[in-house]
Amino acid sequence: MTRDRLRSSDIEHPHRGVAVSREAPASIERRAHAALLRPGPPSALSHVSGAELLGVPLPATWEGDPIHLTVAAPLRAPRGRGVLGHSMRLDSDDVRFVSIPVAAERVEPMPVLADPLLLLTLATQLRPPDLVAAIDALRFATRPLDQRGASTTRRGRGNRLGRLAEIPPRDSVGWVAAVTQLEQCRPGAPGLRKLRKAWLASEEGVRSRPESLLRLAIIGAQLPPPVVGFAVNGSGWAATPDLAWPEFGVLVEYEGDHHRTDRRQFAHDLERFDRYLDENWSPIRAVSEDLFWNPRPLLHRIAHRLSERGWKPPRRWVLRDVGACSR
């Protein structure tokens, strides 16, 4: 590229030594690619940047955050406009390359911290519920191939064309081993204790961030923990509600905006709820306002339905207040 071209109004310089077109959208893919082109030692995408690039669901407050780059210690952390640098010990298997489209018909391999090290860096940034949701998403995406089912179809915010499906399969035993190894190899690392608590609060089979947050809100309100992935079988049909209490015949389905705007999905939802009623289940709908505005009415409704179906609260039990979740 000539010097005159570099000075053109349609060219911007997000980092020293890097020139990109202003016309391209400022997506995480484009910003990450530009940051990796900076002069300096090899680095890997980490923290919320690595997670967002992979498609891990995150709160909207992290959108547009500077790109987080991590280099291997003792190298100095990268610095510059639009970049937050970090330096930490990196072993040979702590970085993996993911194929990312950066332009039309152009794919680039980008280095990203491997899980669970990526989760360890996330633990220094995210609130506990959001960290649990991130762990749930990774556990769902990395289930063994014969258990994935619809796992390559991302539901909710953070869909990055199924990139989470590129992560090698890992079952629950494998995840426990990986987290245990991380604790042994990095004792006292920032975020380690928080990650351990979030891991214990996570659940295999959770299919979306709202489902993760809803489950945590229910447990936080001191209601009975719901079952994830319980199959409801009827006459010639079957469904898997988001959360269920099989003992009491109560279930909860979270419905995002597409359930309202997609006519086919809306008709399917109506039929599915009728079928739940036919099988003597008590279905409850949850919407975004129930999570991100005021969860108390929904939690009261769940408690009432459970009580109607035979749940006996412990003595002196009260519904604990649970705050709204971060969008």
Disulfide bonds with the S-S distance in Angstrom:
none
